[in-house]
């Protein structure tokens, strides 16, 4: 699983899209932030991604934990956010461009009439 690193200057909307895609592919995602401004951006990211996935029936929550990170010769303490869903996660694989939509298995056949 890839850990999304959030900085103080990260765009929360773009990071939320990356988080939503990572969650769709894995069913769980992790963000990491060092410093108060980065933690603020990480929480905003999760809130925005929660809105992105709500229409799919996914209700996100996160569990924070501390993590030691080595930056060069310096050791820093960061916060890792493990993002999960309260509801069972349906298959949410990202559809690639040009890939056809999957057929709905229980959809009735449409009847076409010549006019």
PyMOL commands that set and color helices and strands:
alter all, ss='L'
color gray80, all
select helices_A, chain A and resi 12-26+36-54
alter helices_A, ss='H'
color red, helices_A
select strands_A, chain A and resi 3-6+29-33+60-71+74-85
alter strands_A, ss='S'
color yellow, strands_A
deselect
rebuild
show_as cartoon
